[in-house]
């Protein structure tokens, strides 16, 4: 008896579910961060009519949430797809409706299946593949930037795509809650990468990612919110009893209440 082919990530993905979980993820984010900020120089610039592969570093647990938030805020008209450890995905099966597909880790079969699924998703020029390039958690300062083996082969299965570095950092500045920082790098042309041998291709991708990550690190170290545009506001101030007292004190003085420790942190969205 023939085995029934499981539905593809393209078939399973639901825009209604994406919209619902955008609200849920946005609220979750707001409860843990002061703001999601994009560096002014790191706004995305993708060519029309070509699929895109977003290659992010992998500094922490929040990366998957960041993918979902960025898809809805920068690329609403471009459906996105994301690989995830197959065993972990079974615990969160609802994520299959969000364009997430399972990948068997540390096996040749899993690597082949990943490339097949990625190729299928990227056949549509509007589609995007989002993935953590290291294939594991890695500190943003680790050099050389680690790359999972399959990253080098992406140009082979999608030569018409552009590969875009994405740098992510989570840090604390002056507020109780942290800052989520991001920057997109310049797109790499898939066919240009394909013309290189695999070793040279790996180094070209690694260099592009390191350049983007290093430049974002400089902005993070500056602690200057004016270098960024706010993409999504979080919660400001201490909260709790002290936060309530600040609010009451401002009212008694006839002053506007600003809960932020550093007023500059409220850089306009621009």
Beta strands, then each sheet from edge to edge (+ up, - down):
strand 1: 33-39
strand 2: 52-56
strand 3: 80-85
strand 4: 100-103
strand 5: 128-132
strand 6: 162-171
strand 7: 178-184
strand 8: 188-189
strand 9: 228-233
sheet 1: 4+ 3+ 5+ 2+ 6+ 7- 1- 9+
sheet 2: 4+ 3+ 5+ 2+ 6+ 8-
end
